[in-house]
Amino acid sequence: MLAATFVCGSTTVLTSCSDKIDDPAPVTPGQSGAPDYSKKSCWYKLPEITKEFDTFYIYSTIYFGANESDPDYATLDNREMLDGIPVEHAIKSSVFEESTNLFIPLYRQAGMKFAGETWKKTGSIEEAIKGTPYGDITAALDYYFQNYNQGRPFILAGHSQGSAILRHVLKHYFKEHPDYYKRMVAAYAIGYSITKEDLEENPQMKFATGETDTGVIISWHAEGPKSVGSKFMSAAMLPNGISINPLNWKRDETYAPASMNLGSIVMDEKTGATSICDIEGDAQVNIARGTVITNAKAVPNEMVEFAGPQSYHQDDYSIFYNNIKDNVAKRIAAYKENQ
C-alpha cells in the first residue's frame, strides 16, 4: 500500500473464506459466486455492538498483482492484502470507531496492475471494479443489513478503489434498497471522484454542502500544487469531479489554513505505532480539477505514472484525520436532532 512519509518528528480465484484468516486455506466457492459472509472469517472486522450507529467500510487497493502470473483479482487468502488491511485500518478506517460500530468485509479487489491497465485503456478503473469487487461488496451489504445492522443508522465509507465501489453502491444498490438508504447518515467516498453527472443522473445522490448535513456524500482527492501545474489526472480522478474542503467544509475555493487542522495521524514504519501530529495540513478546493490542494509536510506518493507528480492520494484520510473524526460525530449529532 502506498503512503507518504510525514515529516513529524483472470485466473480462477477463491470466492469463499478460510476458517482462520491468520492461517488461510483454500475452500470451495459457494454457488452464488460471492464469498459466504455468514462466516466470520470473511470479515476483517466484526465489532462488538456498543454504539447506536454503524460504519460499513470498503478498503482501498492493497493488492498489487505486479507479476504476469498474478491473478487480476486478489483471492480472499491473499497474504499481501491481508497484511495490508491492518495498516489501512490504523490510519484510515479507525477514524470511525470512536462514534460507530465498524464493519469491514474482505472482498476480492482488483490488483493495482490490472486496475492501472484498465485505466490506461479506458480512461477509468470502472471496468475493473464493477464486476467481482462490486459483486462481493453488495453480497456483504446484503448480509450486513439482513443480519448485523438491526435497523441502526449507518455510515458508508471507503477509500480509492473502495470509494469507486461505494460510488456504484450509491448509484445502483440503493436504488434497489431505498428503505436502507433512508437510514444513511453520510457516505465518505474519499479518494475517488463523485462527479456532477453522477448527481444529475441519480437524484438519490446528494453531495454535502456543509459540515452537518446528513444523507449526503463527502468526497475529496488531496494533491499538492505541483499536480495542479502539471494538469495530470490520476487514476482516482474523473472529469467534473467534486470535492469538499475537509477543514472548513465548504465546496468553494475558500482557503482553510493549517491552524484549522485538528491533527494528522502518522504511523511509525518500524513499530507500527500511530500518533497525532501537526504536519501543516492546510486545504483549498480547486474546483476546476475537483480536488483539494494541500501544502502538508509530507513526501508525495512514489507512483507518478498513476498518481501524478505531487499526489497525496493515500493520505486523503491521514492528513485530515482528526477533522474527519470530529465531522463524523457532528453529522451523527445532526442526524439524531432531525429524527
C-alpha positions, 0 to 999 in steps of 0.5 A: 500500500502506498503512503507518504512519509510525514515529516513529524518528528483472470485466473480462477480465484477463491470466492469463499473464506478460510476458517482462520484468516491468520492461517488461510486455506483454500475452500470451495466457492459457494454457488452464488459466486460471492464469498459466504459472509455468514462466516466470520472469517470473511470479515476483517472486522466484526465489532462488538455492538456498543454504539447506536450507529454503524460504519460499513467500510470498503478498503482501498487497493492493497493488492498489487498483482505486479507479476504476469502470473498474478491473478487480476483479482486478489483471492480472499487468502491473499497474504499481501492484502491481508497484511495490508488491511491492518495498516489501512485500518490504523490510519484510515478506517479507525477514524470511525470507531470512536462514534460507530460500530465498524464493519469491514468485509474482505472482498476480492479487489482488483490488483493495482496492475490490472486496475492501472491497465484498465485505466490506461485503456479506458480512461477509468478503473470502472471496468475493473471494479464493477464486476467481482469487487462490486459483486462481493461488496453488495453480497456483504451489504446484503448480509450486513443489513439482513443480519448485523445492522438491526435497523441502526443508522449507518455510515458508508465509507471507503477509500480509492478503489473502495470509494469507486465501489461505494460510488456504484453502491450509491448509484445502483444498490440503493436504488434497489434498497431505498428503505436502507438508504433512508437510514444513511447518515453520510457516505465518505467516498474519499479518494475517488471522484463523485462527479456532477453527472453522477448527481444529475443522473441519480437524484438519490445522490446528494453531495454535502454542502456543509459540515452537518448535513446528513444523507449526503456524500463527502468526497475529496482527492488531496494533491499538492500544487505541483499536480495542479501545474502539471494538469495530470489526472490520476487514476482516482480522478474523473472529469467534473469531479467534486470535492469538499474542503475537509477543514472548513467544509465548504465546496468553494475555493475558500482557503482553510489554513493549517491552524484549522487542522485538528491533527494528522495521524502518522504511523511509525514504519518500524513499530507500527505505532500511530500518533497525532501530529501537526504536519501543516495540513492546510486545504483549498478546493480547486474546483476546476480539477475537483480536488483539494490542494494541500501544502502538508509536510509530507513526501508525495506518493512514489507512483507518478505514472498513476498518481501524478507528480505531487499526489497525496492520494493515500493520505486523503484520510491521514492528513485530515484525520482528526477533522474527519473524526470530529465531522463524523460525530457532528453529522451523527449529532445532526442526524439524531436532532432531525429524527 
